[in-house]
Amino acid sequence: MHPRNPRLDRLADFPFRRLARLLAGLAPPAEVVPIDLSIGEPQHAPPPLLAETLAAHAHLWNRYPPPQGTPEFRAACAAWLERRYRLPPGSVDPEQQVLPLAGTKEGLFLVAQLVVDAESASRPPLVAMPDPLYAVYYGAAVVAGAEPLCLPATAASGFLPDLDALDRDQLDRLALFYLCSPANPQGAVADRDYLARLYRLAREHDFLVAVDECYAEIYDGLAPPGALEVVRAIDPEWRNLLVFHSLSKRSNAAGLRSGFVAGDARVMRRFLELRAYAAAVQPLPVLAAATRLWQDEAHVEANRRLYRRKFDVAEEVLGGRLGFYRPPGGFFLWLGVGDGEAFARRAWRDAGVKLLPGGYLSPGVGKHAPGAGHVRAALVHGEEVVREALGRLAALAT
Ligand SMILES: Cc1ncc(COP(=O)(O)O)c(C=O)c1O
């Protein structure tokens, strides 16, 4: 038997497989220790609170957990949203408006399966997404039977999708709009006006806005605004809006696989039904640890300071070279290098630094991908390793 779902044929290879092919046969210089900046996996230590809380709840590993998580977990997420986004206490209902996720990846995939009705429309519904992007948006749209609408997010549009570029026909066909703020890879932050405009379009044309805010806690200057706080002034029930949050970057806990989704209660009800079939439930010790992490800010502030220091280093070492700019959010450098693939090969062969060609963040598009002239560098290692890696890249640029 062959697995036959033809929708899967439309999935492009994940960026890291493409990178492995690009670098196959190239060896980094023998005299340097190779440094991998291609993957956005935080290397800072998670707070001790994580292991302590897991251990304290070890007696719960034998229990099947409920798909909606625990009341304590949902309450901690709701309270965090209210603190972080200065929402009135009690405005997020933990019973109706919050659900746990096994990482935001799960939720970002499932949300397309919730809102795309591929059968009843004469043409496939559209799912809009920034381009370059986190590949799961694209995969989720394709598997749901929608047509991905990749909206270039380049320097010309402030590294966010240009909302004015959408025509009425597209807006009417939209089932879902993924936005990432702070954005991976460019670090751009959607301001209040942008979020309000997108939301108004969603209400007018009745599509769902899914805002991926998994980098919301890693920022340089002011805390990025969130969609919930902006939309609350327009609709306190957050109809047509979901936001996605994660502990992977905030708490350096990518292996915990823990995030949550919050927003429109009508959509959340369906989400819970789908999760009961399709999602990995979160073990009770994991939920207990996640609850504690959302209640604690000290480790998040310390983490943010570490990233700011590394952006200081990046500015010092790379400033004025390789199209360097200091992003307002996230932990990536998005470097304009002319030809991302050629530069990634050179960086590996001549400097032992692994970078991701920006074009690989545009599934299904070749040389003309909006990010093809860039490389992405994840500043996830310690400060000294980052300094060393960026120093080697600076030497390549001179
Ligand atoms: C933009 C973006 N969204 C979502 C995720 C998924 O994160 P997680 O599933 O660990 O919460 C990532 C991970 O790298 C990401 O970069």
The ligand as a Gaussian input file, in Angstrom:
#p B3LYP/6-31G(d) Opt

LIG

0 1
 C        7.331000      31.272000      13.993000
 C        7.257000      30.009000      14.783000
 N        6.053000      29.573000      15.173000
 C        5.923000      28.436000      15.880000
 C        7.016000      27.679000      16.223000
 C        6.785000      26.390000      16.975000
 O        7.170000      26.487000      18.280000
 P        6.710000      25.453000      19.379000
 O        5.900000      24.404000      18.711000
 O        7.952000      24.920000      19.967000
 O        5.874000      26.254000      20.348000
 C        8.290000      28.100000      15.844000
 C        9.469000      27.277000      16.186000
 O       10.557000      27.451000      15.784000
 C        8.412000      29.299000      15.111000
 O        9.607000      29.773000      14.720000

